[in-house]
């Protein structure tokens, strides 16, 4: 494999990686890369063959014990030649000693199992324009998430993610063109959602809520900030109330991945996750 080298991604590489993911049909957010870069600046790798980029992957470290793999792509013309496994091995080495998670597309899940990953749940992307009468909001007030103390927002996120990710969360919720909403009752956060522009349907993630009514209220509110109301959300079947909620609003399944971990799944409040944040960073 002479001439193949792996290095950290540049800002230009991050835009290239987004384009590759879009070509795979994954519909990444237009500005996701800016939040990704602050999560772990060294967590994005590019493989080059004689200087030409041919493969990429993310291997992002969170805290002292967790990591997440995403963006595992080899360009079509260079598949089956060993470049993908080389960059995969580099990513796994970077996260060695940590519990590692990923959201794997169907055709790669057997390969991930051979690398020691275990299935935890499926994420099914639901897409469409929310239909029907406005749901019961369960008595919550929906506010701009930026109006809340950030520490309160970050503490709420920790109920649904294995490690603190404050820098990422700050960028993720506040990048231009995005809308972040929170459902509040008596000063307590009972739900949070973010919608962001993408090349296809606007992506919603995360979508956290104490009840289906709160989730539906947030989803509808976020859709009001999407052109034509068209949105998509990656729904975990680990929360049995999430998919029926989306189906009841007229959203339809279009894409599927599996959340997988190298060890026991972390203890998260799965009953409150109606949409995962990002398939690339967890």
BAVEXKE-24196 format. One record per residue (C-alpha): residue in three letters; x, y, z negated; residue number from 1. Coordinates in steps of 0.05 Angstrom, whole numbers, plus 32768, in hexadecimal, padded with zeros to 4 digits. Layout:
<ketor ala <X Y Z> NUM>
...
end
This chain:
<ketor unk <8000 8000 8000> 1>
<ketor unk <8038 802F 8013> 2>
<ketor unk <8025 8078 8016> 3>
<ketor unk <7FEA 8072 7FE6> 4>
<ketor unk <7FEE 80A1 7FAA> 5>
<ketor unk <7FBD 80B3 7F72> 6>
<ketor unk <7FBB 80F8 7F53> 7>
<ketor unk <7F8D 8126 7F2D> 8>
<ketor unk <7F58 814A 7F55> 9>
<ketor unk <7F5E 8194 7F67> 10>
<ketor unk <7F25 81C5 7F6A> 11>
<ketor unk <7F22 81B9 7FB5> 12>
<ketor unk <7F22 816E 7FA9> 13>
<ketor unk <7EE6 8176 7F7B> 14>
<ketor unk <7EBD 8195 7FB3> 15>
<ketor unk <7ED5 815D 7FE2> 16>
<ketor unk <7EBF 8128 7FAF> 17>
<ketor unk <7E7B 8148 7FAB> 18>
<ketor unk <7E75 8143 7FF7> 19>
<ketor unk <7E88 80FA 7FF6> 20>
<ketor unk <7E54 80EC 7FC0> 21>
<ketor unk <7E20 8111 7FE9> 22>
<ketor unk <7E32 80E6 8026> 23>
<ketor unk <7E25 80A8 7FFB> 24>
<ketor unk <7DDE 80C1 7FEF> 25>
<ketor unk <7DE8 80D0 7FA5> 26>
<ketor unk <7DD0 8119 7FAB> 27>
<ketor unk <7E00 8139 7F78> 28>
<ketor unk <7DF1 817E 7F5D> 29>
<ketor unk <7E0D 81B7 7F85> 30>
<ketor unk <7E35 81D3 7F4B> 31>
<ketor unk <7E40 8195 7F20> 32>
<ketor unk <7E8B 8197 7F2D> 33>
<ketor unk <7E93 81D7 7F04> 34>
<ketor unk <7E76 81B5 7EC6> 35>
<ketor unk <7E9D 8175 7ED5> 36>
<ketor unk <7EDF 819A 7ED7> 37>
<ketor unk <7ED7 81B4 7E8F> 38>
<ketor unk <7EC2 8170 7E75> 39>
<ketor unk <7F07 8153 7E82> 40>
<ketor unk <7F33 8179 7EB3> 41>
<ketor unk <7F60 813D 7EBE> 42>
<ketor unk <7F28 810A 7EC5> 43>
<ketor unk <7F20 810C 7F11> 44>
<ketor unk <7F4E 80E4 7F3D> 45>
<ketor unk <7F5A 80E4 7F88> 46>
<ketor unk <7F7F 80AF 7FB0> 47>
<ketor unk <7FA5 80C6 7FED> 48>
<ketor unk <7FC2 809D 8025> 49>
<ketor unk <7FFC 80C3 8046> 50>
<ketor unk <7FDD 8102 802A> 51>
<ketor unk <7F96 80F4 8042> 52>
<ketor unk <7F60 80ED 800C> 53>
<ketor unk <7F41 80A7 8012> 54>
<ketor unk <7F25 8097 7FCC> 55>
<ketor unk <7F0E 80B9 7F8C> 56>
<ketor unk <7EF4 80A9 7F47> 57>
<ketor unk <7EE5 80CD 7F05> 58>
<ketor unk <7EFE 80B2 7EC2> 59>
<ketor unk <7EE7 80E5 7E8F> 60>
<ketor unk <7EFB 80E1 7E46> 61>
<ketor unk <7ECB 80F5 7E10> 62>
<ketor unk <7EE3 80FC 7DC8> 63>
<ketor unk <7F11 80C7 7DAE> 64>
<ketor unk <7EEC 8088 7DC2> 65>
<ketor unk <7EBF 808F 7DFF> 66>
<ketor unk <7ECA 8096 7E4A> 67>
<ketor unk <7E9F 8097 7E89> 68>
<ketor unk <7EAF 8082 7ED0> 69>
<ketor unk <7E8D 80A0 7F0D> 70>
<ketor unk <7E99 80B8 7F54> 71>
<ketor unk <7EB8 8075 7F67> 72>
<ketor unk <7EBC 807D 7FB2> 73>
<ketor unk <7EEA 8064 7FE9> 74>
<ketor unk <7EDF 8085 802D> 75>
<ketor unk <7EBB 8053 805B> 76>
<ketor unk <7EF6 804C 808C> 77>
<ketor unk <7F24 8038 8053> 78>
<ketor unk <7EF9 8006 802E> 79>
<ketor unk <7F11 7FBE 8024> 80>
<ketor unk <7F5A 7FD2 8027> 81>
<ketor unk <7F69 7FD5 7FDC> 82>
<ketor unk <7F68 8020 7FD3> 83>
<ketor unk <7F27 801F 7FAB> 84>
<ketor unk <7F41 7FEB 7F79> 85>
<ketor unk <7F81 8013 7F70> 86>
<ketor unk <7F5D 8051 7F5B> 87>
<ketor unk <7F2C 8028 7F31> 88>
<ketor unk <7F67 800B 7F0B> 89>
<ketor unk <7F83 8050 7F00> 90>
<ketor unk <7F40 8068 7EE3> 91>
<ketor unk <7F3A 802C 7EB5> 92>
<ketor unk <7F82 8036 7E9D> 93>
<ketor unk <7F72 807F 7E8E> 94>
<ketor unk <7F38 8069 7E61> 95>
<ketor unk <7F5C 802D 7E43> 96>
<ketor unk <7F48 8021 7DFA> 97>
<ketor unk <7F05 8045 7E00> 98>
<ketor unk <7EBE 802D 7E08> 99>
<ketor unk <7EB1 803C 7E52> 100>
<ketor unk <7E6E 8049 7E73> 101>
<ketor unk <7E58 8051 7EBB> 102>
<ketor unk <7E19 8053 7EE6> 103>
<ketor unk <7E25 8020 7F1C> 104>
<ketor unk <7E02 801B 7F5F> 105>
<ketor unk <7DE2 7FD7 7F6D> 106>
<ketor unk <7E16 7FBF 7F9F> 107>
<ketor unk <7E50 7FCA 7F6E> 108>
<ketor unk <7E32 7FAD 7F2E> 109>
<ketor unk <7E50 7F68 7F37> 110>
<ketor unk <7E95 7F87 7F3F> 111>
<ketor unk <7E8B 7FAF 7F00> 112>
<ketor unk <7E78 7F70 7EDA> 113>
<ketor unk <7EB9 7F50 7EF0> 114>
<ketor unk <7EDD 7F8C 7ED3> 115>
<ketor unk <7EBC 7F7F 7E8F> 116>
<ketor unk <7E7F 7FAD 7E93> 117>
<ketor unk <7E3C 7F95 7E75> 118>
<ketor unk <7DF8 7FAB 7E8B> 119>
<ketor unk <7DD3 7FD9 7E5A> 120>
<ketor unk <7D98 7FF4 7E82> 121>
<ketor unk <7D82 800A 7EC7> 122>
<ketor unk <7D7A 8052 7EDE> 123>
<ketor unk <7D46 805B 7F14> 124>
<ketor unk <7D45 809D 7F38> 125>
<ketor unk <7CFE 80B8 7F3F> 126>
<ketor unk <7CF2 80EF 7F71> 127>
<ketor unk <7CB8 811C 7F87> 128>
<ketor unk <7C8E 8158 7F76> 129>
<ketor unk <7C6A 8150 7F33> 130>
<ketor unk <7C1F 8148 7F3D> 131>
<ketor unk <7BE0 8148 7F13> 132>
<ketor unk <7BC7 8171 7EDA> 133>
<ketor unk <7BF7 8192 7EAA> 134>
<ketor unk <7C06 8162 7E70> 135>
<ketor unk <7BFA 816E 7E27> 136>
<ketor unk <7C39 8192 7E0F> 137>
<ketor unk <7C31 8174 7DC9> 138>
<ketor unk <7C32 81BA 7DAB> 139>
<ketor unk <7C7A 81CC 7DBD> 140>
<ketor unk <7C92 820F 7DD8> 141>
<ketor unk <7CBD 820C 7E17> 142>
<ketor unk <7CF6 823E 7E16> 143>
<ketor unk <7D36 824E 7E3D> 144>
<ketor unk <7D6A 821F 7E1D> 145>
<ketor unk <7D9C 8259 7E20> 146>
<ketor unk <7D72 827D 7DEB> 147>
<ketor unk <7D83 8248 7DB7> 148>
<ketor unk <7DC3 8245 7D8E> 149>
<ketor unk <7DF3 821A 7DB6> 150>
<ketor unk <7E07 81F2 7D79> 151>
<ketor unk <7DBE 81DC 7D72> 152>
<ketor unk <7DBC 81C7 7DBB> 153>
<ketor unk <7DFD 81A1 7DB6> 154>
<ketor unk <7DE7 817D 7D77> 155>
<ketor unk <7DA7 8168 7D9B> 156>
<ketor unk <7DCE 814D 7DD6> 157>
<ketor unk <7DF8 8121 7DA7> 158>
<ketor unk <7DBB 80F8 7D97> 159>
<ketor unk <7DBC 80DE 7DDF> 160>
<ketor unk <7E06 80DB 7DF0> 161>
<ketor unk <7E3E 80B4 7DCE> 162>
<ketor unk <7E6E 80F0 7DC2> 163>
<ketor unk <7E6C 813B 7DBD> 164>
<ketor unk <7E72 815D 7E01> 165>
<ketor unk <7E6A 81A6 7DF0> 166>
<ketor unk <7E94 81C5 7E28> 167>
<ketor unk <7E71 819B 7E5D> 168>
<ketor unk <7E2C 81A9 7E3F> 169>
<ketor unk <7E38 81F4 7E3C> 170>
<ketor unk <7E4A 81F6 7E86> 171>
<ketor unk <7E15 81C3 7E9B> 172>
<ketor unk <7DDC 81EB 7E7E> 173>
<ketor unk <7DF4 8231 7E92> 174>
<ketor unk <7E10 822D 7ED9> 175>
<ketor unk <7DF0 825E 7F0A> 176>
<ketor unk <7DB3 8243 7F2E> 177>
<ketor unk <7DA0 8213 7EF7> 178>
<ketor unk <7D67 8215 7EC6> 179>
<ketor unk <7D6B 81F7 7E80> 180>
<ketor unk <7D2C 81F2 7E57> 181>
<ketor unk <7D22 81DC 7E0F> 182>
<ketor unk <7CE2 81C7 7DEB> 183>
<ketor unk <7CE0 81E2 7DA5> 184>
<ketor unk <7CB2 81D5 7D6A> 185>
<ketor unk <7CBA 81F9 7D27> 186>
<ketor unk <7D01 820B 7D39> 187>
<ketor unk <7D15 81C3 7D4B> 188>
<ketor unk <7D29 81AD 7D91> 189>
<ketor unk <7CFA 8176 7DA9> 190>
<ketor unk <7D11 8173 7DF1> 191>
<ketor unk <7D43 818E 7E23> 192>
<ketor unk <7D47 818C 7E6F> 193>
<ketor unk <7D73 81A9 7EA5> 194>
<ketor unk <7D64 81B0 7EF0> 195>
<ketor unk <7D9B 81BE 7F22> 196>
<ketor unk <7D9C 81CA 7F6D> 197>
<ketor unk <7DB5 8192 7F9A> 198>
<ketor unk <7DB7 8185 7FE4> 199>
<ketor unk <7D77 815C 7FDE> 200>
<ketor unk <7D43 815D 7FA7> 201>
<ketor unk <7D59 8187 7F6B> 202>
<ketor unk <7D75 815B 7F35> 203>
<ketor unk <7D5A 815A 7EEF> 204>
<ketor unk <7D89 8141 7EB8> 205>
<ketor unk <7D8B 813C 7E7F> 206>
<ketor unk <7D42 8135 7E6D> 207>
<ketor unk <7D3B 8127 7E23> 208>
<ketor unk <7CF9 8129 7DFD> 209>
<ketor unk <7CD9 8112 7DBD> 210>
<ketor unk <7C99 80FC 7DE1> 211>
<ketor unk <7C80 80EF 7E28> 212>
<ketor unk <7C56 812E 7E23> 213>
<ketor unk <7C93 8158 7E14> 214>
<ketor unk <7CBA 8136 7E4C> 215>
<ketor unk <7C82 8143 7E7E> 216>
<ketor unk <7C7D 818B 7E6A> 217>
<ketor unk <7CC8 8196 7E73> 218>
<ketor unk <7CC9 8171 7EB5> 219>
<ketor unk <7C90 819B 7ED1> 220>
<ketor unk <7CB1 81DB 7EB7> 221>
<ketor unk <7CF3 81C9 7ED7> 222>
<ketor unk <7CD1 81B7 7F19> 223>
<ketor unk <7CB7 81FE 7F1D> 224>
<ketor unk <7D00 8213 7F28> 225>
<ketor unk <7D0B 81E3 7F62> 226>
<ketor unk <7CFB 81F6 7FAA> 227>
<ketor unk <7CB6 81D8 7FB9> 228>
<ketor unk <7CB8 81B7 7F75> 229>
<ketor unk <7CDF 817C 7F90> 230>
<ketor unk <7D09 815C 7F59> 231>
<ketor unk <7D2B 811A 7F49> 232>
<ketor unk <7D3C 80FC 7F05> 233>
<ketor unk <7D64 80BE 7EF4> 234>
<ketor unk <7D36 8098 7EC4> 235>
<ketor unk <7D52 8063 7E94> 236>
<ketor unk <7D27 8025 7E8C> 237>
<ketor unk <7D43 8021 7E45> 238>
<ketor unk <7D0C 8053 7E35> 239>
<ketor unk <7CCD 802E 7E49> 240>
<ketor unk <7CA3 806D 7E49> 241>
<ketor unk <7CCE 8093 7E7B> 242>
<ketor unk <7CBF 8071 7EBE> 243>
<ketor unk <7C73 806F 7EB2> 244>
<ketor unk <7C76 80B9 7EA3> 245>
<ketor unk <7C99 80C9 7EE4> 246>
<ketor unk <7C6A 809B 7F0B> 247>
<ketor unk <7C2E 80BD 7EEC> 248>
<ketor unk <7C48 80FF 7F05> 249>
<ketor unk <7C4E 80E4 7F4C> 250>
<ketor unk <7C99 80DA 7F4E> 251>
<ketor unk <7CB0 809B 7F73> 252>
<ketor unk <7CEE 806F 7F6C> 253>
<ketor unk <7D24 807C 7FA0> 254>
<ketor unk <7D67 8064 7F84> 255>
<ketor unk <7D81 8037 7F4C> 256>
<ketor unk <7DC0 802F 7F23> 257>
<ketor unk <7DD2 8008 7EE4> 258>
<ketor unk <7DF0 8025 7EA5> 259>
<ketor unk <7E28 7FF7 7E91> 260>
<ketor unk <7E5C 7FF7 7E59> 261>
<ketor unk <7E9C 7FD1 7E4A> 262>
<ketor unk <7E82 7FC1 7E05> 263>
<ketor unk <7E44 7FC6 7DDB> 264>
<ketor unk <7E17 7FFF 7DF1> 265>
<ketor unk <7E1D 803C 7DC4> 266>
<ketor unk <7DE5 804C 7D94> 267>
<ketor unk <7DBC 8082 7DB7> 268>
<ketor unk <7D75 809A 7DAE> 269>
<ketor unk <7D5F 8078 7DEE> 270>
<ketor unk <7D15 8084 7DE0> 271>
<ketor unk <7D23 80CF 7DEB> 272>
<ketor unk <7D48 80C9 7E2D> 273>
<ketor unk <7D1A 80D4 7E68> 274>
<ketor unk <7D51 80E6 7E98> 275>
<ketor unk <7D9D 80DC 7E94> 276>
<ketor unk <7DCA 8119 7E9B> 277>
<ketor unk <7DF7 8102 7ED3> 278>
<ketor unk <7E08 80C1 7EF5> 279>
<ketor unk <7E50 80D8 7EFC> 280>
<ketor unk <7E5E 80EE 7EB4> 281>
<ketor unk <7E28 80CC 7E8B> 282>
end
